């Protein structure tokens, strides 16, 4: 049985700003004409990589206070004087490959950790169609982009089978094309909500976007400075939500609205299917764990793959076998998350079977062990939740959480008291 906390008082757990929104907003502000302000932006390894990359092409970014200011380049990024280090941020890499197509000259992009092995061919194909030359082998860093100072309009076909971030990169530079640009998506298999977030950011910065049957068209009117408030990160909020589910506590994430476009907010609905009580309002999201064991889950996670890892941990303490579908994109993240999940579920004492893009999880008694994280922040944060219900669970390389939530372990310690 799961240990239960009998306290009826809710625990309020603020979570950091959305990484996805922070990086998209930084990029739009850096490309826009004039000054922008960002409030509640996420300060993490990935966002620092984005800030450094955007500064290197001419954007003025002051993130020394709670409200960040960005002085944009008006669609005319400059040639970087040295290779641009993208850290381990896949989103930053795909956006910067796109921005490099606007530069009149060569841009050299380098990455760290597993980034050089993550797929980039979709965005490389797209910027090549738009008139840039890419002088590297596909997906091989360093990536060298030779831009022409402007991209053409018309139509560009973007392969979205591995990541919608390829389309995000193209969308952010589309307002600076010579003519309106229609982005046609091919083989879109999930995560469409992240692309909707990109288009929302474009509209905030004055972009004009119209949906088409197979994609969308962006007018070539440029972007202008704007003020944007970054929502709490739904991908981070899944951890206190799942903590509530497995401990029986009532946990509130403030400022995370029910109408958020962030795809991982769907995890709250999946937890409801597992027996939790979920209250979603304009100013908060609250999850109350059930009084007994969680129900097994059969769910399609193709639109919220980052949340699948924490849900998999919840499935480890369910009353039967769960099936999580639509996990194909997990193979291309900071680790092969599908294989990593199966390996660590087995290590912890459970049973895990991979069947295509499906993970089948059968819970068993949790055994003491050290969880491998594969250098992946979400592996560390997800399996770290087990410390709330089982002792002698160690996490290899716990500092990896700084990629998106530097204060994560402090939050977990608060819930463990």
C-alpha positions as CSV (number, residue, x, y, z in Angstrom):
1,X,0.0,0.0,0.0
2,X,1.0,3.6,-0.6
3,X,1.8,5.6,2.6
4,X,-0.8,8.3,3.0
5,X,-0.5,11.7,4.6
6,X,-3.7,12.5,6.5
7,X,-3.4,16.2,6.5
8,X,-6.3,18.0,4.7
9,X,-4.5,21.3,4.4
10,X,-3.2,22.0,0.9
11,X,0.5,22.4,0.3
12,X,1.2,25.3,-2.2
13,X,4.1,24.5,-4.4
14,X,5.2,27.3,-6.8
15,X,7.0,26.0,-9.9
16,X,9.4,27.8,-12.1
17,X,8.4,29.7,-15.3
18,X,7.9,27.6,-18.4
19,X,11.1,26.7,-20.2
20,X,9.3,26.4,-23.5
21,X,7.6,29.8,-23.2
22,X,10.8,31.5,-21.9
23,X,13.0,30.4,-24.8
24,X,10.3,31.1,-27.4
25,X,9.6,34.5,-26.0
26,X,13.4,35.3,-25.7
27,X,13.8,34.4,-29.4
28,X,10.8,36.4,-30.6
29,X,11.9,39.4,-28.5
30,X,15.5,39.2,-29.8
31,X,14.3,39.2,-33.4
32,X,11.6,42.0,-32.9
33,X,12.0,45.7,-33.4
34,X,12.3,47.6,-30.2
35,X,12.4,46.7,-26.5
36,X,10.5,43.8,-24.9
37,X,10.0,42.8,-21.3
38,X,9.6,39.3,-19.9
39,X,8.3,38.6,-16.4
40,X,8.8,35.4,-14.4
41,X,11.2,34.0,-17.0
42,X,12.9,30.7,-16.1
43,X,16.6,30.9,-15.0
44,X,18.1,27.5,-15.8
45,X,20.9,26.0,-17.8
46,X,18.8,25.8,-21.0
47,X,17.5,29.4,-20.8
48,X,21.0,30.7,-20.1
49,X,22.2,28.9,-23.2
50,X,19.4,30.6,-25.2
51,X,20.3,34.0,-23.7
52,X,24.0,33.6,-24.6
53,X,23.2,32.4,-28.1
54,X,20.9,35.4,-28.8
55,X,23.3,37.9,-27.3
56,X,26.0,36.5,-29.7
57,X,23.9,37.6,-32.7
58,X,23.2,41.1,-31.4
59,X,20.3,41.0,-29.0
60,X,20.7,43.1,-25.9
61,X,19.4,41.0,-23.0
62,X,19.3,42.1,-19.3
63,X,18.3,39.3,-17.0
64,X,19.8,40.8,-13.8
65,X,16.4,41.4,-12.2
66,X,13.0,39.6,-11.9
67,X,11.8,41.4,-15.1
68,X,14.1,40.9,-18.1
69,X,14.5,43.4,-20.9
70,X,15.4,42.5,-24.5
71,X,16.5,45.0,-27.1
72,X,15.8,43.3,-30.4
73,X,17.7,43.3,-33.7
74,X,14.6,44.1,-35.9
75,X,15.1,40.9,-38.0
76,X,18.7,41.7,-38.7
77,X,20.8,39.4,-36.5
78,X,24.6,40.0,-36.9
79,X,27.3,37.5,-37.6
80,X,28.7,35.9,-34.5
81,X,32.4,36.4,-33.8
82,X,32.9,32.9,-32.5
83,X,31.1,29.6,-32.4
84,X,27.8,29.7,-30.6
85,X,27.6,27.3,-27.7
86,X,24.0,25.9,-27.4
87,X,24.7,23.9,-24.2
88,X,22.4,20.9,-24.1
89,X,19.2,22.7,-25.2
90,X,17.5,21.1,-28.2
91,X,14.9,23.9,-28.5
92,X,17.7,26.6,-28.5
93,X,19.6,24.6,-31.1
94,X,16.7,24.4,-33.5
95,X,15.7,28.0,-33.1
96,X,19.3,29.2,-33.6
97,X,19.8,27.1,-36.8
98,X,16.7,29.0,-38.1
99,X,17.9,32.4,-36.9
100,X,21.3,31.7,-38.6
101,X,19.5,31.7,-42.0
102,X,18.7,35.4,-41.5
103,X,22.4,36.3,-41.0
104,X,24.5,37.4,-44.0
105,X,27.5,35.2,-43.3
106,X,28.5,32.0,-41.6
107,X,27.4,30.9,-38.2
108,X,29.0,28.0,-36.4
109,X,26.9,26.2,-33.8
110,X,28.2,23.7,-31.2
111,X,26.5,21.7,-28.5
112,X,27.2,19.8,-25.4
113,X,26.2,16.5,-23.8
114,X,23.7,14.5,-25.8
115,X,22.7,17.5,-28.0
116,X,25.0,16.5,-30.8
117,X,23.2,13.2,-31.1
118,X,19.7,14.6,-31.2
119,X,18.0,15.0,-34.6
120,X,18.4,18.3,-36.4
121,X,17.8,17.2,-40.0
122,X,14.2,18.6,-40.0
123,X,15.3,22.1,-39.4
124,X,18.3,21.8,-41.6
125,X,16.1,20.7,-44.5
126,X,13.7,23.6,-43.8
127,X,16.4,26.4,-43.8
128,X,17.9,25.0,-46.9
129,X,14.6,25.3,-48.6
130,X,14.5,28.9,-47.5
131,X,17.8,29.7,-49.2
132,X,20.5,29.1,-46.6
133,X,23.3,26.7,-47.0
134,X,24.2,24.2,-44.3
135,X,27.8,23.1,-44.6
136,X,27.7,20.2,-42.1
137,X,26.6,16.6,-42.4
138,X,23.1,16.1,-41.2
139,X,22.7,16.1,-37.4
140,X,26.5,16.4,-37.0
141,X,27.9,19.2,-34.8
142,X,29.4,21.6,-35.3
143,X,26.7,22.8,-37.7
144,X,27.7,25.6,-40.0
145,X,24.9,27.7,-41.5
146,X,25.7,30.2,-44.3
147,X,22.8,32.7,-44.5
148,X,22.0,35.2,-47.2
149,X,20.7,37.9,-45.0
150,X,17.1,37.1,-45.9
151,X,14.9,34.1,-46.4
152,X,12.4,33.7,-49.2
153,X,8.7,33.4,-48.8
154,X,6.3,31.0,-50.5
155,X,6.0,27.5,-49.0
156,X,8.3,25.4,-46.9
157,X,7.8,21.8,-46.0
158,X,8.8,20.8,-42.5
159,X,9.1,17.2,-41.4
160,X,7.5,17.1,-38.0
161,X,7.8,13.4,-37.4
162,X,10.6,13.7,-34.8
163,X,9.9,17.1,-33.3
164,X,7.6,20.1,-33.8
165,X,10.6,22.2,-32.7
166,X,11.7,22.2,-36.4
167,X,8.5,24.0,-37.2
168,X,8.9,26.3,-34.2
169,X,12.3,27.5,-35.5
170,X,10.9,28.2,-39.0
171,X,7.9,30.0,-37.5
172,X,10.0,32.4,-35.5
173,X,11.9,33.6,-38.6
174,X,8.9,33.6,-40.9
175,X,7.8,37.2,-40.3
176,X,11.2,38.3,-41.8
177,X,10.8,36.4,-45.1
178,X,10.6,38.3,-48.4
179,X,7.0,37.3,-48.8
180,X,4.4,35.6,-46.7
181,X,5.5,32.1,-45.8
182,X,3.3,29.0,-45.6
183,X,4.6,26.3,-43.4
184,X,3.4,22.8,-44.4
185,X,3.7,20.2,-41.8
186,X,4.5,16.6,-42.8
187,X,4.2,13.5,-40.6
188,X,3.0,15.4,-37.5
189,X,2.7,12.7,-34.8
190,X,2.1,14.6,-31.6
191,X,3.2,17.6,-29.5
192,X,1.1,19.9,-31.6
193,X,0.4,21.9,-28.5
194,X,4.0,23.1,-28.4
195,X,3.6,24.5,-31.9
196,X,0.4,26.3,-30.8
197,X,2.5,27.9,-28.0
198,X,4.9,29.2,-30.7
199,X,2.1,30.7,-32.7
200,X,0.7,32.3,-29.6
201,X,4.1,33.9,-28.9
202,X,4.2,35.2,-32.5
203,X,0.8,36.8,-32.1
204,X,1.9,38.5,-28.8
205,X,4.8,40.1,-30.7
206,X,2.6,41.3,-33.5
207,X,2.9,38.3,-35.9
208,X,0.0,37.6,-38.2
209,X,-0.7,33.9,-38.5
210,X,-3.5,32.0,-40.3
211,X,-4.1,28.3,-40.2
212,X,-4.2,26.3,-43.4
213,X,-5.4,22.8,-44.0
214,X,-1.9,21.3,-43.5
215,X,-0.1,24.0,-41.5
216,X,-0.3,27.7,-41.3
217,X,0.8,30.9,-43.1
218,X,2.8,33.7,-41.4
219,X,2.7,37.2,-43.0
220,X,6.0,39.0,-43.6
221,X,5.4,42.1,-41.5
222,X,8.2,41.6,-38.9
223,X,7.7,41.5,-35.1
224,X,7.6,44.3,-32.6
225,X,8.6,44.6,-29.0
226,X,6.0,43.3,-26.5
227,X,5.4,42.6,-22.8
228,X,4.9,39.0,-21.8
229,X,4.2,37.2,-18.5
230,X,5.7,33.7,-18.5
231,X,3.3,31.1,-17.1
232,X,4.5,28.5,-14.6
233,X,6.0,25.5,-16.4
234,X,3.3,22.7,-16.8
235,X,6.2,20.3,-17.5
236,X,7.6,21.1,-14.0
237,X,4.1,21.1,-12.4
238,X,3.6,17.4,-13.2
239,X,6.1,16.6,-10.4
240,X,4.1,18.1,-7.5
241,X,1.0,16.8,-9.1
242,X,2.3,13.2,-9.2
243,X,3.7,13.7,-5.7
244,X,0.1,14.4,-4.6
245,X,-1.1,11.3,-6.4
246,X,1.4,8.9,-4.8
247,X,1.2,10.3,-1.3
248,X,-2.4,11.2,-0.9
249,X,-1.7,14.8,-0.2
250,X,-3.5,17.9,-1.6
251,X,-1.1,20.0,-3.5
252,X,-1.8,23.3,-5.3
253,X,0.3,24.8,-8.1
254,X,-0.4,28.6,-8.1
255,X,-0.8,30.7,-11.3
256,X,-1.2,27.7,-13.6
257,X,-4.5,28.4,-15.4
258,X,-6.9,25.8,-16.7
259,X,-6.8,27.4,-20.2
260,X,-3.0,27.2,-20.6
261,X,-1.8,25.9,-24.0
262,X,1.0,24.0,-22.4
263,X,0.5,20.3,-23.4
264,X,1.8,18.8,-20.2
265,X,-1.2,20.2,-18.3
266,X,-3.0,17.2,-19.7
267,X,-1.2,15.2,-17.0
268,X,-3.8,16.5,-14.5
269,X,-6.6,14.8,-16.5
270,X,-4.7,11.5,-16.6
271,X,-4.2,11.7,-12.8
272,X,-7.9,12.2,-12.5
273,X,-8.4,9.0,-14.5
274,X,-6.2,7.3,-11.9
275,X,-8.4,8.3,-9.0
276,X,-7.2,11.7,-8.0
277,X,-9.4,14.7,-7.5
278,X,-8.4,17.6,-9.7
279,X,-9.5,21.3,-9.4
280,X,-8.4,23.6,-12.2
281,X,-9.2,27.3,-12.0
282,X,-8.0,30.5,-13.7
283,X,-5.4,31.1,-11.0
284,X,-4.3,27.6,-9.9
285,X,-4.4,23.8,-10.4
286,X,-4.9,21.5,-7.4
287,X,-4.5,17.7,-7.2
288,X,-5.6,15.6,-4.3
289,X,-4.4,12.0,-4.2
290,X,-6.9,9.2,-3.6
291,X,-7.5,7.5,-0.2
292,X,-6.3,4.2,-1.6
293,X,-4.2,2.9,-4.4
294,X,-4.1,4.6,-7.8
295,X,-6.0,3.0,-10.7
296,X,-3.9,1.7,-13.7
297,X,-3.8,4.0,-16.7
298,X,-4.3,3.5,-20.4
299,X,-3.5,6.7,-22.1
300,X,-2.1,8.3,-25.3
301,X,0.8,10.7,-24.3
302,X,1.8,11.7,-27.8
303,X,0.8,15.3,-27.2
304,X,2.4,15.6,-23.8
305,X,5.5,13.3,-23.9
306,X,7.5,15.1,-21.3
307,X,4.8,14.4,-18.7
308,X,5.0,10.6,-19.5
309,X,8.0,10.1,-17.2
310,X,6.3,11.3,-14.1
311,X,3.2,9.5,-15.0
312,X,5.2,6.3,-15.4
313,X,6.3,6.7,-11.8
314,X,2.7,7.0,-10.7
315,X,2.0,3.8,-12.6
316,X,4.6,2.1,-10.5
317,X,2.3,2.4,-7.5
318,X,-1.0,1.6,-9.3
319,X,-3.2,-1.4,-8.6
320,X,-2.5,-3.0,-11.9
321,X,-0.8,-2.9,-15.3
322,X,-0.8,0.5,-17.1
323,X,-0.2,1.2,-20.8
324,X,1.3,4.5,-22.0
325,X,1.0,5.1,-25.8
326,X,2.4,7.6,-28.2
327,X,5.9,7.7,-26.7
328,X,7.9,7.7,-30.0
329,X,9.4,11.1,-29.5
330,X,10.9,10.1,-26.2
331,X,13.7,8.3,-28.1
332,X,15.0,11.7,-29.3
333,X,15.2,13.6,-26.0
334,X,18.1,14.3,-23.6
335,X,18.3,10.5,-23.4
336,X,16.5,7.7,-25.1
337,X,13.8,8.2,-22.5
338,X,11.7,5.2,-23.6
339,X,14.6,2.8,-23.1
340,X,15.7,4.6,-19.9
341,X,12.2,4.4,-18.4
342,X,12.0,0.6,-19.0
343,X,15.5,0.0,-17.6
344,X,14.9,2.0,-14.4
345,X,11.4,0.7,-13.8
346,X,13.0,-2.8,-13.9
347,X,15.8,-1.6,-11.6
348,X,13.4,-0.4,-9.0
349,X,11.6,-3.7,-9.0
350,X,8.7,-3.2,-11.4
351,X,8.1,-4.8,-14.8
352,X,8.4,-2.8,-18.0
353,X,7.8,-3.8,-21.7
354,X,8.3,-1.7,-24.7
355,X,6.0,-2.5,-27.6
356,X,6.5,-0.1,-30.5
357,X,5.8,3.4,-29.1
358,X,4.0,1.9,-26.0
359,X,5.3,1.3,-22.5
360,X,3.6,-1.4,-20.5
361,X,4.2,-1.0,-16.7
362,X,3.3,-3.6,-14.1
363,X,4.0,-2.5,-10.5
364,X,5.8,-4.7,-8.0
365,X,7.3,-4.0,-4.6
366,X,9.8,-1.1,-4.8
367,X,13.3,-2.2,-3.9
368,X,16.2,0.0,-2.7
369,X,18.5,1.0,-5.5
370,X,20.4,3.8,-7.2
371,X,18.5,5.2,-10.2
372,X,20.6,6.0,-13.3
373,X,19.6,9.4,-14.8
374,X,21.4,9.1,-18.2
375,X,22.3,12.8,-17.8
376,X,18.6,13.6,-18.2
377,X,16.9,16.0,-15.8
378,X,13.4,14.5,-16.2
379,X,14.7,11.0,-15.3
380,X,16.1,12.4,-12.1
381,X,13.0,14.4,-11.2
382,X,10.6,11.7,-12.0
383,X,12.3,8.8,-10.1
384,X,13.2,11.2,-7.3
385,X,9.5,11.3,-6.5
386,X,9.8,7.8,-5.2
387,X,11.8,9.2,-2.2
388,X,8.4,10.4,-0.9
389,X,7.1,6.8,-0.4
390,X,10.2,4.6,-0.3
391,X,13.5,4.9,1.5
392,X,16.9,4.0,0.3
393,X,16.3,5.4,-3.2
394,X,19.4,7.2,-4.5
395,X,19.6,9.3,-7.6
396,X,22.7,9.3,-9.7
397,X,23.9,12.9,-10.7
398,X,21.1,14.7,-8.9
399,X,22.5,18.1,-10.1
400,X,21.3,17.4,-13.6
401,X,17.9,19.0,-12.6
402,X,19.5,22.4,-13.0
403,X,18.7,22.1,-16.7
404,X,15.1,23.2,-15.9
405,X,14.5,23.4,-12.1
406,X,17.6,24.2,-10.0
407,X,15.6,24.2,-6.8
408,X,13.9,20.9,-7.4
409,X,15.4,18.9,-4.5
410,X,14.5,21.7,-2.1
411,X,10.9,21.4,-3.2
412,X,10.9,17.7,-2.7
413,X,12.5,18.0,0.8
414,X,9.6,20.3,1.7
415,X,7.1,17.7,0.7
416,X,9.0,15.0,2.6
417,X,8.7,16.8,5.9
